Amino acid sequence: MKSLSIRNLSKTYFDPYAGKHVTAVQAVSLDVPEGEFVCVVGPSGCGKTTILNMIAGFIPLSGGEIVVDGRSVSGPGPDRGVVFQSHALFPWKTVLENVAFGPKMRGVPLADREAIAREYLALAGLAHAADRYPNELSGGMQQRVGVARALANQPAVLLMDEPFASVDAQTRMTLQEELTRIWQERRPTIIFITHDVPEAVFLANRVVVLSKGRVLKEIDIDLPRPRVWDALIEDERFKTLSAQVLQLVRSA
Amino acid sequence: MIAAENPFARVWGAYLRLIARFPSVGQIVPFLPLIALWALVVELGVFPRAFFPGPVDVVQSFITLTWKGILPAYLEDSVVRLLVGAAVGIAVGIPLGLLVGLSSKAHKALWPILLFFQAIGDIAWLPLLIIWFGFGLQTMTFVIVYTVLFPVVLNTVLGVRSIPLELHRAGRSLGAPPWRIVTEIVVPGALPNIITGLRNGLGYGWRALIAAEMIVGTSGIGFLMFDSRRAGSVVEILLGMIVLGLLWYAVDALILAPLERATGQRWGLVAR
């Protein structure tokens, strides 16, 4: 069974400044089998965030269908966990309470949901930060909490919207390596939006290049795992794949 | 270390260390020069003593009125009125603010009305209220509730609308139903603004209450001051003014400031 299936997806909206309808996404179809790690890349305005917002159920579709775990998407739901670029942690909740939020909404008793939260915090390497507030953490730690919070709800699909775009370059590389480690341990289905080509190639099993609201090309990334930057940065296959994707993105 | 050689800087440094250790000292010391100046002007006999009594006279009057039980009784009346007004204002204002902040329909329907009636200040209602309710508690209660209500409502709306869209989305994609979004995200997210609304509302309310007590009251600190004017007792008027200031100081230090420290400041939502 497929974890996520997108059929003929489209999105048009009325631009009041231009005074006309604009097509952001047209006829996009995509299948993501259970446990796959897909990165969607494309230049600004290619519709990648719009697609993610439709999968998450934040904005309505203009046409087509999104099916997650056999159910058609209409509105947000706990089967699709989201990691935001702006981390979107609840400032008035501790790190532990943030991660336990999903289980709390499912009615999991306090002791059980705290155990779940501690498990996922440990997975994200943040066991020591459980009782701190989000504003006391660095940007990298905030994003780790965001990942742990989404995973603690055990979603069918994990949607990530440029989650590492606003952290410094060194932290970003560490976060990327950690995400591949977590993916290998837990095998969540991930759709990861980014405009950073090396990031997409480093993380994904498959890179989807988007252009002007359409799928330009899908490229399988057959690099071995575990992936670490020290090894891949000089790897010929990585360089070739990155160059290939970059060329597509620039032509887009 | 040039500063250390300056005697004033050394005294100032010692003072800073003292108030770091005993914060309450820093609340009192700034008033000492003011009181000294007041006492000096009185001792110099610039104004007749009956028109401009000194600190000692005010303290004596404080002791006398407390001994007779007048001051505690009037203080209690004023504080209870403020608390009742605050309670009603909060009980109505916060839910109304949440509704107007969350529902664009309610916002479109009610926002212009809220702005309009906010502009008609508390005291401006007094002539009408005196005709409707007469000189008494109902009129004062109306004024205080009215005054507390609007800052609470308007700030709650502001707080609700300032919560980032991402937090709503995060809550919904983590499985929170709408009512849980309100209790888990909207209320805590708006809380720093709600507290600001309370601070403003209680501040305006306190002033409005004193004014209302002067005009329609038969008890309370405002009545005490206005009644003293009739008796020509400047010392009791000054006492009333000092009590007003002290009481607000206490409300701020004991209720509002701790609330702010426990919420917005702790969460990093407002600068310290």
Interface residues (C-beta under 8 A of the other chain):
Chain A: A56 G57 F58 G75 P76 G77 P78 R80 G81 V82 F84 S86 A88 L89 F90 P91 W92 F101 G102 M105 R106 Y133 P134 N135 E136 R149 A150 N153
Chain B: P164 E166 L167 R169 A170 G171 R172 S173 L174 G175 A176 P177 R180 E184 I185 P188 G189 L191 T263 R266 W267 G268 L269
